[in-house]
Amino acid sequence: MGTGGGMASVGFYGAGKAALDSVSEALAMEVEQFGIEVTVVQMGGYATELFTAGTTTTALDPAYDTLRARLAEMWGDDAGPDPSTAAPAIMELATLPDPPRRLILGGRSFDLVQEMSRARAEQYREWESLSRMAPG
């Protein structure tokens, strides 16, 4: 998934994606004066074996059993679609005269990012008065 936010068990992966997202956003601002468009493509979950092939694991800590069970239930056994299924959307993106700055690929990921964004916005509103107490 894109950088909708951090997710349990993949914090370092999410941090790397967030860093790339930030650098891409900065690049887009820097090169737009030259007519260069940058789109941050936030890919959904595709069957890439990212978390199964070539990974190393340590002994499972029983303290995390509940979290592991909840994540397994949330993610299920579906590895996601083949990455090649994203090609038509990416090819369409490449032909757009005015492409978006960001594009989420995948319906499930789109919904998840939207929900995370809504929850974050609600939390910001809930704590707005505390935020505004500090200058800046």
N, CA, C and O atoms as a GROMACS GRO file, in nm:
protein
  544
    1MET      N    1   0.084  -0.116   0.000
    1MET     CA    2   0.000   0.000   0.000
    1MET      C    3   0.088   0.123   0.000
    1MET      O    4   0.206   0.121   0.035
    2GLY      N    5   0.021   0.231  -0.043
    2GLY     CA    6   0.088   0.356  -0.044
    2GLY      C    7   0.114   0.410   0.091
    2GLY      O    8   0.102   0.337   0.190
    3THR      N    9   0.147   0.534   0.100
    3THR     CA   10   0.184   0.592   0.228
    3THR      C   11   0.065   0.654   0.299
    3THR      O   12   0.071   0.768   0.345
    4GLY      N   13  -0.041   0.579   0.305
    4GLY     CA   14  -0.157   0.625   0.380
    4GLY      C   15  -0.128   0.631   0.528
    4GLY      O   16  -0.199   0.698   0.603
    5GLY      N   17  -0.027   0.564   0.571
    5GLY     CA   18   0.011   0.562   0.712
    5GLY      C   19   0.081   0.433   0.746
    5GLY      O   20   0.090   0.342   0.664
    6GLY      N   21   0.129   0.426   0.868
    6GLY     CA   22   0.199   0.307   0.913
    6GLY      C   23   0.102   0.194   0.943
    6GLY      O   24  -0.014   0.216   0.976
    7MET      N   25   0.153   0.074   0.931
    7MET     CA   26   0.073  -0.044   0.960
    7MET      C   27   0.155  -0.136   1.049
    7MET      O   28   0.276  -0.150   1.031
    8ALA      N   29   0.089  -0.199   1.145
    8ALA     CA   30   0.157  -0.292   1.234
    8ALA      C   31   0.228  -0.400   1.154
    8ALA      O   32   0.176  -0.449   1.054
    9SER      N   33   0.345  -0.434   1.196
    9SER     CA   34   0.432  -0.539   1.143
    9SER      C   35   0.512  -0.498   1.019
    9SER      O   36   0.603  -0.570   0.979
   10VAL      N   37   0.480  -0.386   0.959
   10VAL     CA   38   0.556  -0.342   0.841
   10VAL      C   39   0.600  -0.196   0.857
   10VAL      O   40   0.600  -0.119   0.761
   11GLY      N   41   0.638  -0.159   0.979
   11GLY     CA   42   0.676  -0.022   1.007
   11GLY      C   43   0.795   0.027   0.927
   11GLY      O   44   0.793   0.138   0.873
   12PHE      N   45   0.901  -0.055   0.918
   12PHE     CA   46   1.019  -0.012   0.843
   12PHE      C   47   0.988   0.000   0.694
   12PHE      O   48   1.036   0.092   0.628
   13TYR      N   49   0.910  -0.092   0.642
   13TYR     CA   50   0.868  -0.088   0.502
   13TYR      C   51   0.789   0.041   0.477
   13TYR      O   52   0.814   0.112   0.380
   14GLY      N   53   0.694   0.070   0.566
   14GLY     CA   54   0.614   0.192   0.554
   14GLY      C   55   0.699   0.317   0.565
   14GLY      O   56   0.674   0.415   0.494
   15ALA      N   57   0.799   0.315   0.653
   15ALA     CA   58   0.888   0.430   0.668
   15ALA      C   59   0.966   0.456   0.540
   15ALA      O   60   0.984   0.571   0.500
   16GLY      N   61   1.010   0.349   0.476
   16GLY     CA   62   1.081   0.364   0.349
   16GLY      C   63   0.992   0.424   0.243
   16GLY      O   64   1.034   0.511   0.166
   17LYS      N   65   0.868   0.377   0.238
   17LYS     CA   66   0.774   0.431   0.140
   17LYS      C   67   0.741   0.577   0.170
   17LYS      O   68   0.725   0.658   0.078
   18ALA      N   69   0.731   0.611   0.298
   18ALA     CA   70   0.703   0.750   0.336
   18ALA      C   71   0.819   0.841   0.295
   18ALA      O   72   0.797   0.953   0.250
   19ALA      N   73   0.941   0.792   0.312
   19ALA     CA   74   1.058   0.870   0.271
   19ALA      C   75   1.057   0.893   0.121
   19ALA      O   76   1.081   1.004   0.074
   20LEU      N   77   1.029   0.787   0.045
   20LEU     CA   78   1.023   0.799  -0.100
   20LEU      C   79   0.912   0.895  -0.142
   20LEU      O   80   0.928   0.973  -0.235
   21ASP      N   81   0.800   0.888  -0.074
   21ASP     CA   82   0.688   0.977  -0.100
   21ASP      C   83   0.729   1.123  -0.079
   21ASP      O   84   0.697   1.209  -0.161
   22SER      N   85   0.799   1.149   0.030
   22SER     CA   86   0.842   1.285   0.062
   22SER      C   87   0.943   1.338  -0.041
   22SER      O   88   0.932   1.453  -0.085
   23VAL      N   89   1.038   1.255  -0.079
   23VAL     CA   90   1.137   1.295  -0.179
   23VAL      C   91   1.068   1.319  -0.314
   23VAL      O   92   1.101   1.415  -0.384
   24SER      N   93   0.973   1.235  -0.349
   24SER     CA   94   0.902   1.251  -0.476
   24SER      C   95   0.820   1.379  -0.476
   24SER      O   96   0.813   1.448  -0.578
   25GLU      N   97   0.758   1.410  -0.365
   25GLU     CA   98   0.680   1.534  -0.353
   25GLU      C   99   0.771   1.656  -0.373
   25GLU      O  100   0.737   1.749  -0.444
   26ALA      N  101   0.888   1.653  -0.308
   26ALA     CA  102   0.984   1.762  -0.324
   26ALA      C  103   1.032   1.772  -0.468
   26ALA      O  104   1.040   1.882  -0.524
   27LEU      N  105   1.063   1.658  -0.529
   27LEU     CA  106   1.107   1.656  -0.668
   27LEU      C  107   1.001   1.717  -0.759
   27LEU      O  108   1.033   1.797  -0.847
   28ALA      N  109   0.876   1.680  -0.737
   28ALA     CA  110   0.767   1.733  -0.818
   28ALA      C  111   0.763   1.885  -0.811
   28ALA      O  112   0.744   1.952  -0.913
   29MET      N  113   0.780   1.941  -0.692
   29MET     CA  114   0.778   2.086  -0.676
   29MET      C  115   0.898   2.152  -0.746
   29MET      O  116   0.887   2.261  -0.801
   30GLU      N  117   1.012   2.084  -0.742
   30GLU     CA  118   1.134   2.140  -0.800
   30GLU      C  119   1.134   2.139  -0.952
   30GLU      O  120   1.185   2.231  -1.014
   31VAL      N  121   1.076   2.035  -1.013
   31VAL     CA  122   1.086   2.022  -1.159
   31VAL      C  123   0.963   2.070  -1.235
   31VAL      O  124   0.964   2.074  -1.358
   32GLU      N  125   0.857   2.108  -1.164
   32GLU     CA  126   0.738   2.152  -1.236
   32GLU      C  127   0.765   2.277  -1.318
   32GLU      O  128   0.699   2.299  -1.420
   33GLN      N  129   0.862   2.359  -1.277
   33GLN     CA  130   0.897   2.479  -1.353
   33GLN      C  131   0.957   2.446  -1.490
   33GLN      O  132   0.962   2.532  -1.578
   34PHE      N  133   1.003   2.322  -1.506
   34PHE     CA  134   1.059   2.278  -1.633
   34PHE      C  135   0.958   2.199  -1.716
   34PHE      O  136   0.992   2.142  -1.819
   35GLY      N  137   0.834   2.195  -1.671
   35GLY     CA  138   0.730   2.122  -1.741
   35GLY      C  139   0.734   1.973  -1.718
   35GLY      O  140   0.674   1.896  -1.794
   36ILE      N  141   0.804   1.931  -1.614
   36ILE     CA  142   0.812   1.789  -1.582
   36ILE      C  143   0.708   1.756  -1.476
   36ILE      O  144   0.702   1.820  -1.371
   37GLU      N  145   0.627   1.656  -1.505
   37GLU     CA  146   0.523   1.613  -1.412
   37GLU      C  147   0.570   1.490  -1.336
   37GLU      O  148   0.627   1.399  -1.395
   38VAL      N  149   0.546   1.487  -1.207
   38VAL     CA  150   0.579   1.372  -1.124
   38VAL      C  151   0.451   1.322  -1.058
   38VAL      O  152   0.377   1.400  -0.999
   39THR      N  153   0.426   1.194  -1.069
   39THR     CA  154   0.313   1.132  -1.001
   39THR      C  155   0.366   1.030  -0.903
   39THR      O  156   0.443   0.941  -0.940
   40VAL      N  157   0.324   1.041  -0.779
   40VAL     CA  158   0.356   0.941  -0.678
   40VAL      C  159   0.251   0.832  -0.692
   40VAL      O  160   0.134   0.852  -0.659
   41VAL      N  161   0.293   0.717  -0.742
   41VAL     CA  162   0.201   0.605  -0.761
   41VAL      C  163   0.205   0.522  -0.634
   41VAL      O  164   0.308   0.463  -0.599
   42GLN      N  165   0.093   0.518  -0.566
   42GLN     CA  166   0.081   0.443  -0.441
   42GLN      C  167   0.016   0.311  -0.472
   42GLN      O  168  -0.106   0.300  -0.483
   43MET      N  169   0.101   0.209  -0.487
   43MET     CA  170   0.056   0.076  -0.526
   43MET      C  171  -0.015   0.007  -0.411
   43MET      O  172   0.024   0.020  -0.295
   44GLY      N  173  -0.116  -0.066  -0.444
   44GLY     CA  174  -0.184  -0.148  -0.346
   44GLY      C  175  -0.108  -0.277  -0.324
   44GLY      O  176   0.008  -0.288  -0.363
   45GLY      N  177  -0.173  -0.372  -0.262
   45GLY     CA  178  -0.109  -0.500  -0.237
   45GLY      C  179  -0.111  -0.590  -0.359
   45GLY      O  180  -0.218  -0.629  -0.406
   46TYR      N  181   0.005  -0.620  -0.410
   46TYR     CA  182   0.017  -0.708  -0.525
   46TYR      C  183   0.100  -0.831  -0.486
   46TYR      O  184   0.178  -0.826  -0.391
   47ALA      N  185   0.084  -0.938  -0.559
   47ALA     CA  186   0.152  -1.064  -0.531
   47ALA      C  187   0.298  -1.054  -0.574
   47ALA      O  188   0.335  -1.094  -0.684
   48THR      N  189   0.381  -1.000  -0.486
   48THR     CA  190   0.523  -0.983  -0.516
   48THR      C  191   0.612  -1.070  -0.429
   48THR      O  192   0.734  -1.069  -0.446
   49GLU      N  193   0.555  -1.143  -0.337
   49GLU     CA  194   0.629  -1.225  -0.241
   49GLU      C  195   0.719  -1.139  -0.152
   49GLU      O  196   0.817  -1.188  -0.096
   50LEU      N  197   0.686  -1.011  -0.140
   50LEU     CA  198   0.767  -0.919  -0.062
   50LEU      C  199   0.790  -0.967   0.080
   50LEU      O  200   0.902  -0.956   0.132
   51PHE      N  201   0.687  -1.020   0.143
   51PHE     CA  202   0.699  -1.059   0.284
   51PHE      C  203   0.721  -1.208   0.304
   51PHE      O  204   0.718  -1.257   0.417
   52THR      N  205   0.743  -1.281   0.195
   52THR     CA  206   0.763  -1.424   0.210
   52THR      C  207   0.896  -1.472   0.154
   52THR      O  208   0.965  -1.551   0.218
   53ALA      N  209   0.935  -1.426   0.037
   53ALA     CA  210   1.058  -1.472  -0.027
   53ALA      C  211   1.175  -1.385   0.017
   53ALA      O  212   1.168  -1.262   0.010
   54GLY      N  213   1.281  -1.448   0.061
   54GLY     CA  214   1.402  -1.374   0.094
   54GLY      C  215   1.397  -1.300   0.227
   54GLY      O  216   1.485  -1.219   0.256
   55THR      N  217   1.296  -1.326   0.306
   55THR     CA  218   1.289  -1.259   0.436
   55THR      C  219   1.343  -1.352   0.544
   55THR      O  220   1.344  -1.474   0.530
   56THR      N  221   1.387  -1.292   0.650
   56THR     CA  222   1.432  -1.371   0.765
   56THR      C  223   1.342  -1.338   0.882
   56THR      O  224   1.292  -1.226   0.894
   57THR      N  225   1.322  -1.434   0.966
   57THR     CA  226   1.238  -1.412   1.083
   57THR      C  227   1.311  -1.464   1.206
   57THR      O  228   1.402  -1.546   1.197
   58THR      N  229   1.269  -1.416   1.316
   58THR     CA  230   1.322  -1.462   1.445
   58THR      C  231   1.217  -1.549   1.510
   58THR      O  232   1.107  -1.566   1.458
   59ALA      N  233   1.250  -1.603   1.623
   59ALA     CA  234   1.152  -1.682   1.698
   59ALA      C  235   1.033  -1.593   1.733
   59ALA      O  236   1.051  -1.477   1.771
   60LEU      N  237   0.915  -1.647   1.721
   60LEU     CA  238   0.794  -1.570   1.749
   60LEU      C  239   0.783  -1.541   1.899
   60LEU      O  240   0.799  -1.631   1.982
   61ASP      N  241   0.757  -1.417   1.932
   61ASP     CA  242   0.740  -1.375   2.070
   61ASP      C  243   0.592  -1.391   2.105
   61ASP      O  244   0.507  -1.331   2.040
   62PRO      N  245   0.560  -1.472   2.207
   62PRO     CA  246   0.420  -1.495   2.244
   62PRO      C  247   0.345  -1.367   2.280
   62PRO      O  248   0.222  -1.364   2.272
   63ALA      N  249   0.415  -1.263   2.320
   63ALA     CA  250   0.348  -1.138   2.356
   63ALA      C  251   0.274  -1.078   2.236
   63ALA      O  252   0.183  -0.997   2.254
   64TYR      N  253   0.314  -1.118   2.115
   64TYR     CA  254   0.253  -1.063   1.995
   64TYR      C  255   0.150  -1.158   1.932
   64TYR      O  256   0.102  -1.132   1.822
   65ASP      N  257   0.117  -1.266   1.999
   65ASP     CA  258   0.023  -1.364   1.943
   65ASP      C  259  -0.109  -1.301   1.902
   65ASP      O  260  -0.160  -1.328   1.793
   66THR      N  261  -0.165  -1.218   1.989
   66THR     CA  262  -0.295  -1.155   1.960
   66THR      C  263  -0.285  -1.065   1.837
   66THR      O  264  -0.373  -1.068   1.751
   67LEU      N  265  -0.179  -0.986   1.830
   67LEU     CA  266  -0.160  -0.898   1.715
   67LEU      C  267  -0.142  -0.980   1.587
   67LEU      O  268  -0.203  -0.948   1.485
   68ARG      N  269  -0.059  -1.084   1.591
   68ARG     CA  270  -0.038  -1.168   1.473
   68ARG      C  271  -0.170  -1.229   1.426
   68ARG      O  272  -0.197  -1.233   1.306
   69ALA      N  273  -0.252  -1.275   1.518
   69ALA     CA  274  -0.381  -1.334   1.482
   69ALA      C  275  -0.472  -1.230   1.418
   69ALA      O  276  -0.539  -1.259   1.319
   70ARG      N  277  -0.473  -1.109   1.474
   70ARG     CA  278  -0.557  -1.002   1.418
   70ARG      C  279  -0.510  -0.964   1.278
   70ARG      O  280  -0.592  -0.942   1.188
   71LEU      N  281  -0.378  -0.954   1.260
   71LEU     CA  282  -0.325  -0.920   1.127
   71LEU      C  283  -0.354  -1.030   1.026
   71LEU      O  284  -0.389  -1.002   0.912
   72ALA      N  285  -0.338  -1.156   1.068
   72ALA     CA  286  -0.367  -1.268   0.979
   72ALA      C  287  -0.513  -1.266   0.935
   72ALA      O  288  -0.544  -1.294   0.820
   73GLU      N  289  -0.602  -1.233   1.028
   73GLU     CA  290  -0.743  -1.224   0.994
   73GLU      C  291  -0.770  -1.109   0.899
   73GLU      O  292  -0.848  -1.121   0.805
   74MET      N  293  -0.703  -0.995   0.924
   74MET     CA  294  -0.722  -0.877   0.841
   74MET      C  295  -0.670  -0.899   0.699
   74MET      O  296  -0.737  -0.864   0.602
   75TRP      N  297  -0.551  -0.958   0.687
   75TRP     CA  298  -0.489  -0.974   0.556
   75TRP      C  299  -0.535  -1.101   0.486
   75TRP      O  300  -0.540  -1.105   0.363
   76GLY      N  301  -0.570  -1.205   0.562
   76GLY     CA  302  -0.614  -1.329   0.502
   76GLY      C  303  -0.503  -1.397   0.423
   76GLY      O  304  -0.385  -1.366   0.440
   77ASP      N  305  -0.542  -1.489   0.338
   77ASP     CA  306  -0.446  -1.565   0.259
   77ASP      C  307  -0.428  -1.508   0.119
   77ASP      O  308  -0.346  -1.560   0.042
   78ASP      N  309  -0.501  -1.406   0.084
   78ASP     CA  310  -0.495  -1.350  -0.051
   78ASP      C  311  -0.365  -1.273  -0.069
   78ASP      O  312  -0.342  -1.173  -0.002
   79ALA      N  313  -0.281  -1.319  -0.160
   79ALA     CA  314  -0.154  -1.251  -0.188
   79ALA      C  315  -0.174  -1.127  -0.274
   79ALA      O  316  -0.080  -1.050  -0.294
   80GLY      N  317  -0.293  -1.108  -0.325
   80GLY     CA  318  -0.320  -0.993  -0.411
   80GLY      C  319  -0.306  -1.030  -0.557
   80GLY      O  320  -0.262  -1.140  -0.590
   81PRO      N  321  -0.343  -0.938  -0.645
   81PRO     CA  322  -0.336  -0.965  -0.788
   81PRO      C  323  -0.192  -0.963  -0.840
   81PRO      O  324  -0.102  -0.912  -0.773
   82ASP      N  325  -0.174  -1.017  -0.957
   82ASP     CA  326  -0.045  -1.014  -1.023
   82ASP      C  327  -0.009  -0.867  -1.051
   82ASP      O  328  -0.096  -0.790  -1.093
   83PRO      N  329   0.116  -0.826  -1.028
   83PRO     CA  330   0.154  -0.686  -1.051
   83PRO      C  331   0.126  -0.637  -1.193
   83PRO      O  332   0.103  -0.518  -1.215
   84SER      N  333   0.128  -0.728  -1.289
   84SER     CA  334   0.104  -0.686  -1.428
   84SER      C  335  -0.036  -0.630  -1.449
   84SER      O  336  -0.060  -0.559  -1.546
   85THR      N  337  -0.128  -0.661  -1.358
   85THR     CA  338  -0.264  -0.609  -1.373
   85THR      C  339  -0.272  -0.459  -1.350
   85THR      O  340  -0.372  -0.396  -1.384
   86ALA      N  341  -0.166  -0.400  -1.294
   86ALA     CA  342  -0.162  -0.255  -1.275
   86ALA      C  343  -0.118  -0.182  -1.401
   86ALA      O  344  -0.135  -0.061  -1.412
   87ALA      N  345  -0.063  -0.255  -1.497
   87ALA     CA  346  -0.007  -0.193  -1.618
   87ALA      C  347  -0.106  -0.105  -1.694
   87ALA      O  348  -0.068   0.006  -1.734
   88PRO      N  349  -0.231  -0.148  -1.718
   88PRO     CA  350  -0.322  -0.060  -1.793
   88PRO      C  351  -0.341   0.077  -1.726
   88PRO      O  352  -0.345   0.179  -1.795
   89ALA      N  353  -0.354   0.080  -1.594
   89ALA     CA  354  -0.373   0.208  -1.526
   89ALA      C  355  -0.246   0.294  -1.537
   89ALA      O  356  -0.255   0.415  -1.556
   90ILE      N  357  -0.129   0.231  -1.525
   90ILE     CA  358  -0.004   0.306  -1.535
   90ILE      C  359   0.017   0.358  -1.677
   90ILE      O  360   0.063   0.471  -1.695
   91MET      N  361  -0.017   0.278  -1.776
   91MET     CA  362  -0.007   0.323  -1.916
   91MET      C  363  -0.102   0.440  -1.942
   91MET      O  364  -0.067   0.536  -2.011
   92GLU      N  365  -0.222   0.432  -1.887
   92GLU     CA  366  -0.318   0.542  -1.900
   92GLU      C  367  -0.263   0.667  -1.834
   92GLU      O  368  -0.271   0.777  -1.889
   93LEU      N  369  -0.206   0.652  -1.714
   93LEU     CA  370  -0.145   0.764  -1.642
   93LEU      C  371  -0.039   0.832  -1.727
   93LEU      O  372  -0.032   0.955  -1.731
   94ALA      N  373   0.043   0.752  -1.794
   94ALA     CA  374   0.154   0.806  -1.874
   94ALA      C  375   0.106   0.890  -1.991
   94ALA      O  376   0.183   0.970  -2.045
   95THR      N  377  -0.019   0.873  -2.034
   95THR     CA  378  -0.070   0.948  -2.149
   95THR      C  379  -0.147   1.075  -2.109
   95THR      O  380  -0.185   1.154  -2.195
   96LEU      N  381  -0.168   1.095  -1.980
   96LEU     CA  382  -0.249   1.209  -1.937
   96LEU      C  383  -0.174   1.341  -1.957
   96LEU      O  384  -0.057   1.351  -1.921
   97PRO      N  385  -0.241   1.441  -2.013
   97PRO     CA  386  -0.176   1.570  -2.032
   97PRO      C  387  -0.154   1.645  -1.899
   97PRO      O  388  -0.062   1.727  -1.888
   98ASP      N  389  -0.236   1.618  -1.802
   98ASP     CA  390  -0.224   1.683  -1.671
   98ASP      C  391  -0.241   1.575  -1.563
   98ASP      O  392  -0.347   1.566  -1.500
   99PRO      N  393  -0.137   1.493  -1.541
   99PRO     CA  394  -0.150   1.380  -1.448
   99PRO      C  395  -0.162   1.425  -1.304
   99PRO      O  396  -0.118   1.535  -1.268
  100PRO      N  397  -0.221   1.341  -1.220
  100PRO     CA  398  -0.233   1.377  -1.078
  100PRO      C  399  -0.097   1.371  -1.008
  100PRO      O  400  -0.006   1.302  -1.053
  101ARG      N  401  -0.085   1.444  -0.900
  101ARG     CA  402   0.038   1.437  -0.819
  101ARG      C  403   0.048   1.304  -0.749
  101ARG      O  404   0.158   1.253  -0.726
  102ARG      N  405  -0.067   1.245  -0.715
  102ARG     CA  406  -0.071   1.115  -0.647
  102ARG      C  407  -0.179   1.029  -0.711
  102ARG      O  408  -0.282   1.078  -0.755
  103LEU      N  409  -0.151   0.899  -0.715
  103LEU     CA  410  -0.250   0.805  -0.766
  103LEU      C  411  -0.241   0.677  -0.684
  103LEU      O  412  -0.134   0.616  -0.675
  104ILE      N  413  -0.351   0.637  -0.625
  104ILE     CA  414  -0.358   0.511  -0.552
  104ILE      C  415  -0.404   0.405  -0.651
  104ILE      O  416  -0.506   0.422  -0.717
  105LEU      N  417  -0.330   0.296  -0.661
  105LEU     CA  418  -0.369   0.186  -0.750
  105LEU      C  419  -0.423   0.071  -0.668
  105LEU      O  420  -0.356   0.018  -0.580
  106GLY      N  421  -0.545   0.034  -0.700
  106GLY     CA  422  -0.610  -0.078  -0.632
  106GLY      C  423  -0.730  -0.030  -0.553
  106GLY      O  424  -0.719   0.059  -0.469
  107GLY      N  425  -0.845  -0.089  -0.580
  107GLY     CA  426  -0.968  -0.048  -0.512
  107GLY      C  427  -0.962  -0.068  -0.362
  107GLY      O  428  -1.002   0.020  -0.287
  108ARG      N  429  -0.912  -0.182  -0.319
  108ARG     CA  430  -0.902  -0.209  -0.174
  108ARG      C  431  -0.809  -0.107  -0.109
  108ARG      O  432  -0.839  -0.053  -0.002
  109SER      N  433  -0.696  -0.081  -0.174
  109SER     CA  434  -0.602   0.017  -0.119
  109SER      C  435  -0.661   0.156  -0.119
  109SER      O  436  -0.641   0.232  -0.024
  110PHE      N  437  -0.735   0.191  -0.224
  110PHE     CA  438  -0.800   0.322  -0.230
  110PHE      C  439  -0.892   0.339  -0.110
  110PHE      O  440  -0.888   0.442  -0.042
  111ASP      N  441  -0.973   0.238  -0.084
  111ASP     CA  442  -1.066   0.246   0.029
  111ASP      C  443  -0.993   0.256   0.162
  111ASP      O  444  -1.032   0.333   0.249
  112LEU      N  445  -0.887   0.178   0.176
  112LEU     CA  446  -0.810   0.179   0.300
  112LEU      C  447  -0.743   0.314   0.323
  112LEU      O  448  -0.746   0.367   0.434
  113VAL      N  449  -0.683   0.371   0.219
  113VAL     CA  450  -0.618   0.502   0.231
  113VAL      C  451  -0.722   0.609   0.263
  113VAL      O  452  -0.696   0.698   0.346
  114GLN      N  453  -0.837   0.602   0.200
  114GLN     CA  454  -0.943   0.700   0.228
  114GLN      C  455  -0.987   0.691   0.374
  114GLN      O  456  -1.006   0.794   0.439
  115GLU      N  457  -1.004   0.570   0.425
  115GLU     CA  458  -1.046   0.552   0.564
  115GLU      C  459  -0.939   0.604   0.659
  115GLU      O  460  -0.970   0.670   0.758
  116MET      N  461  -0.812   0.574   0.630
  116MET     CA  462  -0.704   0.623   0.716
  116MET      C  463  -0.698   0.776   0.713
  116MET      O  464  -0.673   0.839   0.816
  117SER      N  465  -0.720   0.835   0.597
  117SER     CA  466  -0.718   0.981   0.585
  117SER      C  467  -0.834   1.043   0.663
  117SER      O  468  -0.816   1.145   0.731
  118ARG      N  469  -0.951   0.982   0.654
  118ARG     CA  470  -1.067   1.033   0.729
  118ARG      C  471  -1.040   1.025   0.880
  118ARG      O  472  -1.067   1.120   0.953
  119ALA      N  473  -0.988   0.912   0.925
  119ALA     CA  474  -0.960   0.895   1.068
  119ALA      C  475  -0.856   0.996   1.116
  119ALA      O  476  -0.869   1.052   1.224
  120ARG      N  477  -0.754   1.019   1.035
  120ARG     CA  478  -0.651   1.116   1.072
  120ARG      C  479  -0.710   1.257   1.080
  120ARG      O  480  -0.681   1.332   1.173
  121ALA      N  481  -0.794   1.293   0.981
  121ALA     CA  482  -0.856   1.426   0.980
  121ALA      C  483  -0.947   1.444   1.103
  121ALA      O  484  -0.949   1.551   1.163
  122GLU      N  485  -1.022   1.339   1.139
  122GLU     CA  486  -1.108   1.347   1.257
  122GLU      C  487  -1.025   1.367   1.383
  122GLU      O  488  -1.062   1.445   1.471
  123GLN      N  489  -0.912   1.296   1.392
  123GLN     CA  490  -0.827   1.311   1.509
  123GLN      C  491  -0.767   1.452   1.516
  123GLN      O  492  -0.759   1.512   1.623
  124TYR      N  493  -0.726   1.504   1.402
  124TYR     CA  494  -0.675   1.642   1.400
  124TYR      C  495  -0.782   1.740   1.450
  124TYR      O  496  -0.754   1.828   1.532
  125ARG      N  497  -0.905   1.724   1.401
  125ARG     CA  498  -1.014   1.813   1.443
  125ARG      C  499  -1.041   1.800   1.592
  125ARG      O  500  -1.064   1.899   1.661
  126GLU      N  501  -1.038   1.677   1.642
  126GLU     CA  502  -1.065   1.653   1.783
  126GLU      C  503  -0.964   1.724   1.873
  126GLU      O  504  -1.000   1.772   1.981
  127TRP      N  505  -0.841   1.732   1.829
  127TRP     CA  506  -0.735   1.791   1.910
  127TRP      C  507  -0.688   1.926   1.858
  127TRP      O  508  -0.578   1.972   1.892
  128GLU      N  509  -0.772   1.991   1.776
  128GLU     CA  510  -0.736   2.120   1.717
  128GLU      C  511  -0.702   2.226   1.822
  128GLU      O  512  -0.605   2.299   1.807
  129SER      N  513  -0.782   2.233   1.928
  129SER     CA  514  -0.757   2.337   2.028
  129SER      C  515  -0.620   2.319   2.095
  129SER      O  516  -0.550   2.417   2.122
  130LEU      N  517  -0.582   2.196   2.119
  130LEU     CA  518  -0.450   2.171   2.177
  130LEU      C  519  -0.340   2.206   2.077
  130LEU      O  520  -0.237   2.262   2.114
  131SER      N  521  -0.362   2.173   1.951
  131SER     CA  522  -0.264   2.205   1.846
  131SER      C  523  -0.243   2.355   1.837
  131SER      O  524  -0.130   2.401   1.824
  132ARG      N  525  -0.352   2.432   1.845
  132ARG     CA  526  -0.344   2.577   1.830
  132ARG      C  527  -0.287   2.649   1.952
  132ARG      O  528  -0.262   2.770   1.946
  133MET      N  529  -0.267   2.577   2.060
  133MET     CA  530  -0.206   2.638   2.179
  133MET      C  531  -0.061   2.678   2.155
  133MET      O  532  -0.011   2.770   2.218
  134ALA      N  533   0.006   2.608   2.066
  134ALA     CA  534   0.147   2.636   2.038
  134ALA      C  535   0.159   2.728   1.919
  134ALA      O  536   0.086   2.713   1.821
  135PRO      N  537   0.250   2.824   1.925
  135PRO     CA  538   0.269   2.913   1.809
  135PRO      C  539   0.336   2.837   1.695
  135PRO      O  540   0.405   2.736   1.717
  136GLY      N  541   0.316   2.887   1.576
  136GLY     CA  542   0.387   2.828   1.461
  136GLY      C  543   0.296   2.781   1.355
  136GLY      O  544   0.342   2.730   1.253
   0.00000   0.00000   0.00000
